[in-house]
Amino acid sequence: MDGARGAVEDLVDMRADVWRNRSVLLTGHTGFKGSWLSLWLTELGAAVHGYSLEPPTVPSLFEVGRLRSTLASNTHADLADLDRLRSLVLSCQPEVIFHLAAQPLVRASYDDPLGTLATNVMGTAHLLEAVRASESVRAVVVVTTDKVYDDHESNRPHREGDRLGGHDLYSGSKAAAELVVASYRASFFAAGRRPVRVATARAGNVIGGGDWAADRLVPDCLRAFADSRPVELRYPHAVRPWQHVLEPLAGYLVLAQRMLEPQGSDAECAWNFGPNPEDSASVGEVAAAVARLWREGASVVHAPSDANPRESPVLRLDSSRARSQLGWSPRWSLTRALEATVAWHRDWLRGADMQSCTREQILGYMSSPQQ
């Protein structure tokens, strides 16, 4: 077996020695996905340095999971502060950077279009400028979204080579971030220049414990059901690629590992990390499944309105590139992902140790077979 293939298999198996004592910078570490990834990286033995604004919600996984204590360093600052960002990169000397910091909500982009563009486009440019000043960075994973794709008329799942677009400012800002990454890679990090490998990762609609964001389906369901209120659905027939948050995070780890390999230049591109085709489901179907798992006091009301901002009716991802070239594939079905999410939320409501509960789910995922 060649060395590159063996290293990929090591990471798919989540062997801790892959990341042990490796310095990693994680932007957006106080957010939902960033908190899960930061805890996973520390579980694997990495020294994680976080750069982010304060937690975006109250409560937050960052706070209830006591994640501050797990970090090598914790910086609360804005991506607009290039000097602060550059200084941190130079001081912590990361080998790997995961760039998750973003304004992540479609509806919020209508309320604050300029702030969305500043964070998602210029914030990405600032991160890459900081990388230019560093001698330590070897691999950068920039996380965007499945919404970077322009709508096409067919229901065919989106492939990485499809045209980028974005009807709303959130989607447009993430598509623009993809172009910024491609331009920086060609201008400053290509062969013969700085030996830094940069890739982008596009995931589906992630779910999991510790997400309290507004205008996200599963958090909206859990808030409503805990209060014995019906959840109201704006787009009950919209189809999305639902997946547990650990699925794309595993993809980001696999992708970074490949870029660290001597022959890893083939990973410097865009990657989809989506669920199996059978786990694409409508908003109404997912809400009904959460209601069944919650049982008492759970009901669903369809409340579409012309006042709601436009969203794509169908989003699906083709992840065959990641399957064939990275050895990545989903481990949990949509049913398993929803069960884990509801179980996590119930544990939080009863006052459990949420760092331990989160670690247990990470370890359970790591021991699950790939599908």
Residue pairs with C-beta under 8 A, 6 or more apart in sequence:
1 9
3 261
3 262
4 258
4 261
4 262
4 263
4 264
5 327
7 18
7 257
7 258
7 260
7 261
8 254
8 257
8 258
8 326
8 327
9 327
10 17
10 18
10 257
11 18
11 253
11 254
11 257
12 250
12 254
12 327
12 328
12 370
14 44
14 250
14 253
14 366
16 43
16 44
16 45
17 45
18 44
18 257
19 41
19 44
19 45
19 46
19 253
20 44
20 45
20 46
21 45
21 46
21 47
22 45
22 46
22 47
22 95
22 96
23 46
23 47
23 49
23 72
23 92
23 93
23 94
23 95
23 96
23 136
24 41
24 46
24 47
24 48
24 49
24 94
24 95
24 96
24 97
24 98
25 49
25 50
25 51
25 88
25 89
25 92
25 94
25 96
25 97
25 98
26 34
26 37
26 38
26 41
26 48
26 49
26 50
26 51
26 97
26 98
26 100
27 34
27 50
27 51
27 52
27 79
27 97
27 98
27 99
27 100
27 101
27 127
28 34
28 52
28 99
28 100
28 101
28 102
29 35
29 37
29 38
29 48
29 50
29 51
29 52
29 62
29 67
29 71
29 74
29 100
30 50
30 52
30 53
30 54
30 55
30 56
30 60
30 62
30 76
31 52
31 55
31 56
31 62
31 100
31 101
31 104
32 60
32 61
32 206
32 208
32 210
32 211
32 212
32 213
32 245
33 100
33 143
33 206
33 245
33 248
33 249
34 50
34 52
34 62
34 100
34 101
35 60
35 61
35 62
35 65
35 67
35 210
36 61
36 208
36 210
36 245
36 246
36 249
36 358
36 362
37 98
37 100
37 249
37 252
38 48
38 50
38 67
38 70
38 71
39 65
39 67
39 70
39 355
39 358
39 359
39 362
40 246
40 249
40 253
40 362
41 48
42 48
42 70
42 71
43 359
43 362
43 363
47 72
48 70
48 71
48 72
49 71
49 72
49 73
49 74
49 75
49 88
49 92
49 94
50 71
50 73
50 74
50 75
51 75
51 77
51 85
51 88
51 101
52 75
52 76
52 77
52 101
53 76
53 77
53 78
53 101
54 76
55 62
55 63
56 213
57 212
57 213
58 212
59 212
59 348
60 210
60 212
61 67
61 209
61 210
61 211
61 354
61 358
62 68
64 210
64 348
64 354
65 210
65 354
65 355
65 358
66 354
66 355
67 355
68 74
70 355
72 92
73 88
73 92
75 84
75 88
77 84
77 85
79 85
79 101
79 119
79 122
79 123
79 126
79 127
80 118
80 119
80 122
80 123
80 126
82 126
82 129
82 130
85 126
85 127
85 130
86 129
86 130
86 133
88 130
89 97
89 130
89 131
89 133
89 134
89 136
89 137
90 133
90 134
93 134
93 135
93 136
94 134
94 136
94 137
95 136
95 137
95 138
95 139
95 260
96 137
96 138
96 139
96 140
96 141
96 256
96 260
97 127
97 131
97 137
97 139
97 140
97 141
98 141
98 143
98 252
98 256
99 124
99 127
99 140
99 141
99 142
99 143
100 143
101 119
101 123
101 127
102 119
102 120
102 123
102 143
102 174
103 109
103 112
103 115
103 116
103 119
103 120
103 170
103 173
104 145
104 170
104 213
105 170
105 213
105 214
105 215
105 216
106 147
106 168
106 170
106 171
106 215
106 309
106 311
107 214
107 215
107 309
108 116
108 170
108 215
109 116
109 168
109 169
109 170
109 173
110 168
110 169
110 309
113 169
116 169
116 170
116 173
117 169
117 173
117 176
119 173
120 170
120 173
120 174
120 176
120 177
121 173
121 176
121 177
121 180
124 142
124 177
124 180
124 181
125 180
125 184
127 140
127 142
128 140
128 180
128 181
128 184
128 188
128 198
131 137
131 140
131 189
131 196
131 198
132 188
132 194
137 196
138 195
138 196
138 197
138 259
138 260
139 196
139 197
139 198
139 199
139 256
139 259
139 260
139 264
140 196
140 197
140 198
140 199
141 199
141 200
141 201
141 252
141 255
141 256
141 259
142 177
142 181
142 198
142 199
142 200
142 201
143 200
143 201
143 203
143 248
143 252
144 174
144 175
144 177
144 178
144 200
144 201
144 202
145 170
145 171
145 174
145 202
145 203
146 158
146 202
146 203
146 204
146 205
146 241
146 272
146 274
146 315
146 317
147 166
147 168
147 170
147 171
147 174
147 312
147 315
148 164
148 165
148 166
148 171
148 174
148 175
148 178
148 202
149 158
149 162
149 163
149 164
149 165
149 175
149 315
150 162
150 163
150 164
150 165
150 166
151 165
151 167
151 312
152 158
152 162
152 163
155 314
155 316
156 316
156 318
157 274
157 277
157 316
157 317
157 318
158 272
158 315
158 316
158 317
158 318
159 272
159 318
159 320
159 321
160 202
160 269
160 270
160 271
160 272
160 321
164 175
164 178
164 179
165 171
165 172
165 175
166 172
166 173
166 174
166 175
166 176
167 310
167 312
168 309
168 310
168 311
177 200
178 200
178 270
181 198
181 200
184 198
185 198
185 268
188 194
189 195
189 196
189 197
189 198
191 265
197 259
197 260
197 264
197 265
197 267
197 268
198 268
199 255
199 259
199 267
199 268
199 269
199 270
199 271
200 269
200 270
200 271
201 248
201 251
201 252
201 255
201 270
201 271
201 273
202 270
202 271
202 272
202 273
202 317
203 243
203 247
203 248
203 251
203 272
203 273
203 274
203 317
204 240
204 241
204 242
204 243
204 248
204 273
204 274
204 275
204 315
204 317
205 217
205 240
205 241
205 242
205 243
205 315
206 243
206 244
206 245
206 247
206 248
207 217
207 218
207 242
207 243
207 244
207 245
207 337
207 338
207 341
208 244
208 245
208 246
208 337
208 340
208 341
208 344
209 340
209 341
209 343
209 344
209 345
209 347
209 348
209 354
209 357
209 358
209 361
210 344
210 348
210 354
210 358
211 218
211 219
211 245
212 219
212 223
213 219
214 220
217 233
217 283
217 286
217 287
218 286
218 290
218 338
218 341
220 231
221 231
221 287
221 290
221 291
221 294
221 298
221 300
222 290
222 294
222 341
222 342
222 345
224 230
224 231
224 232
225 231
225 290
225 291
225 294
225 297
225 298
226 297
226 345
226 349
228 297
230 299
230 300
230 301
231 287
231 291
231 299
231 300
231 301
232 301
232 302
232 303
233 283
233 284
233 287
233 300
233 301
233 302
233 303
233 304
234 303
234 304
234 305
234 308
235 283
235 304
235 308
235 311
235 313
236 282
236 283
236 284
236 287
236 302
236 304
237 282
237 283
237 284
237 313
238 282
238 283
238 311
238 312
238 313
238 314
239 280
239 281
239 282
239 283
239 313
239 314
239 315
239 316
240 280
240 281
240 282
240 283
240 286
240 315
241 274
241 275
241 279
241 280
241 315
241 316
241 317
242 275
242 279
242 280
242 281
242 286
242 334
242 337
243 273
243 274
243 275
243 279
243 330
243 332
243 334
243 337
244 332
244 336
244 337
244 340
244 341
244 365
246 331
246 332
246 361
246 362
246 365
247 273
247 275
247 330
247 331
247 332
247 337
248 273
250 273
250 328
250 331
250 365
251 271
251 273
251 322
251 326
251 328
252 273
254 322
254 326
254 327
254 328
255 267
255 271
255 322
255 326
258 264
258 266
258 267
258 326
259 267
259 268
266 325
267 325
267 326
271 321
271 322
271 326
272 317
272 318
272 319
272 321
272 322
273 317
273 319
273 322
273 328
274 316
274 317
274 318
274 319
275 317
275 330
275 334
276 330
276 333
276 371
277 316
278 333
278 334
279 330
279 333
279 334
279 337
280 316
281 289
281 334
284 300
284 302
286 334
286 338
287 300
288 300
289 334
289 335
289 338
290 298
290 338
290 341
290 342
291 298
291 299
291 300
292 298
293 338
293 339
293 342
294 342
319 328
319 329
322 328
322 329
323 329
329 370
329 371
330 370
330 371
331 365
331 368
331 369
331 370
331 371
332 340
332 365
332 368
333 371
340 361
340 364
344 354
344 357
344 358
344 361
347 354
347 357
348 354
348 357
